[in-house]
């Protein structure tokens, strides 16, 4: 078998060169990116090197000879046998041998053409997605869509591929906005320990209370009466912002405080941080929160630094609270949000806010597709393109 190694400026040029030089019998096995040209290691440019082999041209001729050879061998065998019964047995065995050979040839024809491997642009794209912590399932879907969408010529245009992939990622991001007509509008924030719920509640309360264009009458309730300093922390925030803060320790007390806050536009409820594995405590907190009058205003806070497996478990364990959106905290502590995007898409959950610091109320922002895409490393985000496509606020049914 004859093998070849060819180099060209691009994957497409390499394929054309191989076809022109070796014809249709050429089979490309592997390719890799190389540096071509230059002088003394300088001014070299990126290129592609492909390796492969020339399929044997005599295979078809030999295949054509096989029926004749088979018939000749059959005559020889038949000439050596005497009885009719023996002839029938031999014919049956010959038929089985022929069928077996046919199956082997068919299988050989399937495996004879080796996979030429993914295009370099798709390989680079896969690497970028994994670098940003997207889950394997999410990456596989993006690569499969790219493979079925782009022609070989289009794959040579990496910027075109990147822009389209960013659009696809943006399409999987669901944005949630507060839009309840009920008064007061309730915002209950639940989540595991350590994600910064108390500070986030203070940020949310300040954001809506001091909204220059549309200030709102705000109240804060806390059920975190057990963590040392938690009640004092939220009360300090309330005093500074001149927002009333009340403590709640039972379902009946919650109903009472909700009645006292009937004149407010918004009521923010800070909860106890619990591990997703504390099933009994979570159930008790869930029962207490029912005193707000419903679960339409429950939201889940998760840290952007959470590992993928833990994030999936947190979303599952807090599902009984009926949370309508996810608020992502500590975005400033990581550069990779691919797992957040992947898992929220998997669970079909929208994102409402993102926090990126400790300052109240500055370090909280309504989530946008553009803001999330800008966190991706290795991608050049065309802001105008993203704004044109995702400028309208994405809403979810509540």
C-alpha positions as CSV (number, residue, x, y, z in Angstrom):
1,X,0.0,0.0,0.0
2,X,1.3,3.4,-0.9
3,X,1.2,6.2,1.7
4,X,1.6,10.0,1.2
5,X,2.2,13.2,3.3
6,X,1.2,16.5,1.9
7,X,1.2,20.1,3.2
8,X,-1.0,23.1,2.3
9,X,-2.0,26.5,3.7
10,X,-5.5,25.2,4.7
11,X,-7.4,22.0,5.2
12,X,-9.4,22.6,2.0
13,X,-6.3,23.3,0.0
14,X,-4.7,20.1,1.3
15,X,-7.8,18.0,0.2
16,X,-7.7,19.6,-3.2
17,X,-3.9,18.9,-3.6
18,X,-4.4,15.3,-2.6
19,X,-7.3,14.8,-5.0
20,X,-5.3,16.4,-7.9
21,X,-2.2,14.5,-7.2
22,X,-3.5,11.0,-6.3
23,X,-7.0,10.9,-7.7
24,X,-10.2,9.5,-6.1
25,X,-8.3,6.5,-4.7
26,X,-6.6,8.7,-2.1
27,X,-7.8,8.3,1.5
28,X,-6.9,11.0,4.1
29,X,-6.3,9.4,7.6
30,X,-5.0,12.3,9.8
31,X,-4.3,16.0,9.7
32,X,-2.5,18.4,12.0
33,X,-1.7,22.1,12.2
34,X,1.9,23.0,11.3
35,X,4.1,26.0,10.7
36,X,5.1,26.5,7.0
37,X,7.7,28.6,5.2
38,X,9.7,31.3,6.9
39,X,13.4,31.8,7.3
40,X,15.5,30.6,10.3
41,X,12.3,30.0,12.2
42,X,10.9,33.5,11.5
43,X,7.9,34.7,9.3
44,X,6.4,31.2,9.3
45,X,2.7,30.9,8.7
46,X,0.2,28.3,9.9
47,X,-0.7,25.4,7.6
48,X,-2.1,21.9,7.5
49,X,-0.3,18.6,7.0
50,X,-2.3,15.5,5.9
51,X,-1.3,11.9,5.8
52,X,-3.1,9.1,4.0
53,X,-2.8,6.1,1.6
54,X,-3.7,5.1,-1.9
55,X,-6.4,2.5,-2.1
56,X,-5.3,-0.6,-4.1
57,X,-6.7,-0.3,-7.7
58,X,-6.6,-4.0,-8.2
59,X,-9.2,-4.6,-5.6
60,X,-12.1,-4.2,-8.0
61,X,-10.5,-6.5,-10.6
62,X,-9.9,-9.2,-8.0
63,X,-13.4,-8.9,-6.8
64,X,-14.6,-9.4,-10.3
65,X,-12.5,-12.6,-10.6
66,X,-13.9,-14.2,-7.4
67,X,-17.2,-15.6,-8.9
68,X,-15.2,-17.3,-11.7
69,X,-12.7,-18.7,-9.2
70,X,-15.5,-19.8,-7.0
71,X,-17.2,-21.7,-9.8
72,X,-14.0,-23.4,-10.8
73,X,-13.3,-24.6,-7.3
74,X,-16.9,-25.8,-7.0
75,X,-16.4,-28.0,-10.1
76,X,-13.3,-29.5,-8.7
77,X,-15.0,-30.4,-5.5
78,X,-18.0,-31.8,-7.2
79,X,-15.8,-33.9,-9.5
80,X,-14.4,-35.7,-6.4
81,X,-17.7,-36.7,-4.8
82,X,-19.9,-39.6,-5.8
83,X,-23.3,-39.7,-4.1
84,X,-26.1,-37.2,-4.6
85,X,-26.5,-36.8,-0.8
86,X,-22.8,-35.8,-0.5
87,X,-23.2,-33.3,-3.4
88,X,-26.1,-31.6,-1.6
89,X,-24.0,-31.4,1.6
90,X,-21.1,-29.9,-0.2
91,X,-23.2,-27.4,-2.0
92,X,-24.7,-26.3,1.3
93,X,-21.3,-25.9,2.8
94,X,-20.1,-24.0,-0.2
95,X,-23.1,-21.6,0.0
96,X,-22.4,-21.0,3.7
97,X,-18.7,-20.2,2.9
98,X,-19.7,-17.9,0.1
99,X,-22.2,-16.0,2.4
100,X,-19.6,-15.7,5.1
101,X,-17.1,-14.3,2.6
102,X,-19.7,-11.8,1.4
103,X,-20.3,-10.6,4.9
104,X,-16.6,-10.2,5.5
105,X,-16.1,-8.2,2.3
106,X,-19.1,-6.0,3.2
107,X,-17.6,-5.3,6.6
108,X,-14.2,-4.6,5.1
109,X,-15.7,-2.1,2.7
110,X,-17.3,-0.2,5.7
111,X,-14.0,0.0,7.7
112,X,-11.7,0.5,4.8
113,X,-12.2,4.2,4.5
114,X,-10.7,5.8,7.7
115,X,-12.2,8.9,9.4
116,X,-10.2,11.9,8.2
117,X,-10.8,13.5,11.7
118,X,-12.5,16.8,12.7
119,X,-11.8,20.1,10.9
120,X,-9.2,22.2,12.8
121,X,-11.8,24.9,13.3
122,X,-14.1,22.5,15.0
123,X,-11.2,21.1,17.1
124,X,-10.3,24.6,18.2
125,X,-13.9,25.4,19.0
126,X,-14.3,22.3,21.1
127,X,-11.2,23.2,23.1
128,X,-12.5,26.7,23.7
129,X,-15.8,25.4,25.0
130,X,-14.2,23.0,27.4
131,X,-11.8,25.7,28.6
132,X,-14.9,27.7,29.6
133,X,-16.3,24.7,31.6
134,X,-19.2,23.9,29.3
135,X,-20.5,20.4,30.0
136,X,-19.5,17.6,27.6
137,X,-23.1,17.1,26.5
138,X,-23.5,20.9,25.7
139,X,-20.2,20.9,23.8
140,X,-21.2,17.8,21.8
141,X,-24.5,19.5,20.8
142,X,-22.7,22.7,19.6
143,X,-20.1,20.7,17.6
144,X,-22.7,18.5,16.0
145,X,-24.7,21.6,15.0
146,X,-21.6,23.3,13.6
147,X,-20.7,20.2,11.6
148,X,-24.1,20.0,10.1
149,X,-24.4,23.8,9.5
150,X,-21.1,24.9,7.9
151,X,-19.6,23.8,4.6
152,X,-15.9,23.0,4.4
153,X,-15.3,26.5,2.9
154,X,-17.2,28.2,5.7
155,X,-15.2,26.3,8.3
156,X,-12.1,28.1,7.0
157,X,-13.7,31.3,8.2
158,X,-13.1,31.0,12.0
159,X,-14.7,34.3,12.8
160,X,-17.9,33.4,11.0
161,X,-18.1,30.1,12.9
162,X,-17.3,31.8,16.2
163,X,-20.1,34.5,15.7
164,X,-22.7,31.9,14.8
165,X,-21.7,29.7,17.8
166,X,-22.0,32.7,20.2
167,X,-25.5,33.2,18.8
168,X,-26.4,29.6,19.5
169,X,-25.0,29.9,23.0
170,X,-27.0,33.1,23.5
171,X,-30.2,31.3,22.4
172,X,-29.8,28.8,25.2
173,X,-29.6,31.6,27.9
174,X,-33.0,32.5,29.3
175,X,-33.4,35.8,31.1
176,X,-35.9,36.5,33.8
177,X,-37.3,39.9,34.8
178,X,-39.6,40.8,37.7
179,X,-43.0,41.5,36.3
180,X,-45.6,40.6,38.9
181,X,-48.7,42.8,39.1
182,X,-49.3,41.7,42.7
183,X,-48.6,44.1,45.6
184,X,-46.5,43.7,47.4
185,X,-44.3,41.8,45.0
186,X,-42.4,39.1,47.0
187,X,-38.8,38.2,46.4
188,X,-37.6,35.3,48.5
189,X,-34.0,34.3,48.1
190,X,-33.0,30.8,49.0
191,X,-29.7,28.9,48.4
192,X,-26.9,27.0,50.0
193,X,-24.6,28.4,52.7
194,X,-21.9,30.8,51.6
195,X,-23.3,32.2,48.4
196,X,-23.9,35.7,49.8
197,X,-27.7,35.8,50.1
198,X,-27.8,38.5,52.9
199,X,-25.6,40.9,51.0
200,X,-27.5,40.2,47.8
201,X,-30.9,40.9,49.5
202,X,-29.5,44.3,50.6
203,X,-28.3,45.0,47.1
204,X,-31.7,44.1,45.6
205,X,-33.6,46.2,48.1
206,X,-31.3,49.2,47.5
207,X,-31.6,48.8,43.7
208,X,-35.3,49.0,43.8
209,X,-35.7,51.5,46.7
210,X,-33.4,54.1,45.1
211,X,-34.3,53.6,41.5
212,X,-34.1,57.2,40.2
213,X,-36.7,56.7,37.5
214,X,-39.1,54.6,39.6
215,X,-38.3,54.4,43.3
216,X,-40.3,51.8,45.2
217,X,-41.4,51.3,48.8
218,X,-39.4,48.3,50.1
219,X,-39.4,46.1,53.1
220,X,-36.9,43.4,54.2
221,X,-37.8,40.3,56.2
222,X,-35.2,37.8,57.6
223,X,-35.7,34.3,58.9
224,X,-31.9,33.9,59.5
225,X,-32.1,34.1,63.3
226,X,-29.5,31.4,64.0
227,X,-26.3,32.4,62.2
228,X,-24.2,34.5,64.4
229,X,-24.4,38.2,63.4
230,X,-26.8,37.5,60.5
231,X,-29.7,39.5,61.9
232,X,-27.4,42.3,62.9
233,X,-25.9,42.4,59.4
234,X,-29.2,42.8,57.6
235,X,-30.5,45.3,60.2
236,X,-27.3,47.4,59.7
237,X,-27.9,47.5,56.0
238,X,-31.6,48.4,56.6
239,X,-30.6,51.3,58.9
240,X,-28.1,52.7,56.5
241,X,-30.6,52.6,53.6
242,X,-33.6,53.6,55.8
243,X,-35.5,50.4,54.8
244,X,-37.5,48.7,57.5
245,X,-36.2,45.2,58.6
246,X,-38.2,42.6,60.5
247,X,-37.2,39.2,61.9
248,X,-39.5,36.1,61.4
249,X,-39.2,32.8,63.1
250,X,-42.4,30.9,62.3
251,X,-45.1,30.6,59.6
252,X,-47.6,32.5,61.6
253,X,-45.1,35.3,62.2
254,X,-44.4,35.4,58.5
255,X,-48.1,35.9,57.8
256,X,-48.3,38.7,60.4
257,X,-45.3,40.5,58.9
258,X,-46.7,40.2,55.4
259,X,-49.9,41.8,56.5
260,X,-48.0,44.7,58.1
261,X,-46.1,45.1,54.8
262,X,-49.3,45.3,52.7
263,X,-48.6,48.9,51.8
264,X,-45.1,48.1,50.3
265,X,-44.3,47.7,46.7
266,X,-41.7,45.0,47.3
267,X,-40.8,42.6,50.2
268,X,-37.4,40.9,50.1
269,X,-37.0,37.8,52.3
270,X,-33.5,36.7,53.4
271,X,-33.4,33.0,54.3
272,X,-31.1,30.6,56.2
273,X,-28.2,29.1,54.2
274,X,-28.6,25.4,54.2
275,X,-26.7,22.5,52.6
276,X,-28.7,20.7,49.9
277,X,-28.2,17.6,52.0
278,X,-30.1,19.0,55.0
279,X,-33.4,17.6,53.9
280,X,-35.3,18.1,57.2
281,X,-34.1,21.7,57.6
282,X,-34.9,22.6,54.0
283,X,-38.4,21.2,54.5
284,X,-38.9,23.2,57.7
285,X,-37.7,26.4,55.9
286,X,-40.0,25.7,53.0
287,X,-43.0,25.3,55.4
288,X,-42.1,28.7,57.0
289,X,-41.9,30.4,53.7
290,X,-45.4,29.3,52.7
291,X,-46.5,32.1,55.1
292,X,-45.7,34.6,52.4
293,X,-48.8,33.5,50.5
294,X,-47.2,31.6,47.7
295,X,-44.0,30.5,45.9
296,X,-44.3,32.7,42.8
297,X,-41.5,34.9,44.2
298,X,-38.9,32.4,45.2
299,X,-35.5,32.7,43.6
300,X,-32.3,30.5,44.0
301,X,-28.9,32.0,44.6
302,X,-25.9,30.0,43.4
303,X,-22.2,31.0,43.3
304,X,-20.5,31.2,40.0
305,X,-17.6,29.2,41.5
306,X,-19.7,26.1,42.1
307,X,-18.5,22.9,40.5
308,X,-20.7,21.4,37.8
309,X,-21.8,18.3,39.8
310,X,-22.6,20.4,42.9
311,X,-24.5,22.9,40.8
312,X,-26.7,20.3,39.3
313,X,-27.4,18.8,42.8
314,X,-28.2,22.3,44.3
315,X,-30.8,23.0,41.6
316,X,-32.3,19.6,42.2
317,X,-32.5,19.8,46.0
318,X,-34.0,23.3,46.0
319,X,-36.7,22.3,43.4
320,X,-39.4,21.8,46.1
321,X,-39.2,25.6,46.8
322,X,-40.6,26.2,43.3
323,X,-38.0,28.8,42.4
324,X,-38.7,30.8,39.3
325,X,-35.2,32.0,38.5
326,X,-31.5,31.7,39.4
327,X,-29.4,34.6,40.7
328,X,-25.6,34.1,40.2
329,X,-23.3,35.5,42.8
330,X,-19.5,36.0,42.9
331,X,-19.1,36.4,39.2
332,X,-15.9,38.4,39.9
333,X,-14.3,35.3,41.4
334,X,-14.2,33.2,38.2
335,X,-13.7,33.7,34.4
336,X,-15.6,30.6,33.4
337,X,-19.4,30.5,33.3
338,X,-19.8,27.7,30.8
339,X,-21.1,25.2,33.5
340,X,-23.7,27.8,34.7
341,X,-24.9,28.2,31.1
342,X,-24.9,24.5,30.5
343,X,-26.8,23.4,33.6
344,X,-29.4,26.2,33.5
345,X,-30.0,25.2,29.9
346,X,-30.3,21.6,30.9
347,X,-32.8,22.4,33.7
348,X,-34.6,25.1,31.6
349,X,-34.1,27.7,34.3
350,X,-33.8,31.5,33.6
351,X,-31.2,33.8,35.2
352,X,-32.3,37.1,36.8
353,X,-29.3,38.9,38.3
354,X,-25.6,38.7,38.6
355,X,-23.4,40.0,41.4
356,X,-19.7,40.8,41.1
357,X,-18.5,42.3,44.4
358,X,-19.4,43.3,47.9
359,X,-20.5,46.9,47.4
360,X,-24.1,47.7,48.1
361,X,-25.9,48.4,45.8
362,X,-23.4,48.9,43.0
363,X,-22.2,45.3,42.5
364,X,-25.4,43.8,41.2
365,X,-26.8,43.9,37.7
366,X,-29.8,42.5,35.8
367,X,-28.5,39.6,33.8
368,X,-28.3,40.1,30.0
369,X,-27.2,37.7,27.2
370,X,-24.4,40.1,26.2
371,X,-23.0,40.3,29.8
372,X,-22.9,36.5,30.1
373,X,-21.3,36.0,26.6
374,X,-18.6,38.6,27.5
375,X,-17.4,36.4,30.3
376,X,-16.4,33.7,27.8
377,X,-12.6,33.4,27.4
378,X,-11.1,33.0,23.9
379,X,-14.2,34.4,22.1
380,X,-14.4,37.8,20.5
381,X,-17.9,39.1,21.1
382,X,-19.4,41.4,18.5
383,X,-21.5,43.5,20.8
384,X,-23.5,45.1,18.1
385,X,-24.4,41.7,16.7
386,X,-25.4,40.4,20.1
387,X,-27.4,43.6,20.9
388,X,-29.2,43.3,17.5
389,X,-30.2,39.7,18.2
390,X,-30.8,39.7,22.0
391,X,-31.6,43.4,22.7
392,X,-35.2,42.7,23.6
393,X,-35.6,41.7,27.3
394,X,-36.2,37.9,27.4
395,X,-39.1,37.1,29.7
396,X,-40.3,33.9,31.1
397,X,-43.8,32.9,32.2
398,X,-44.3,32.9,35.9
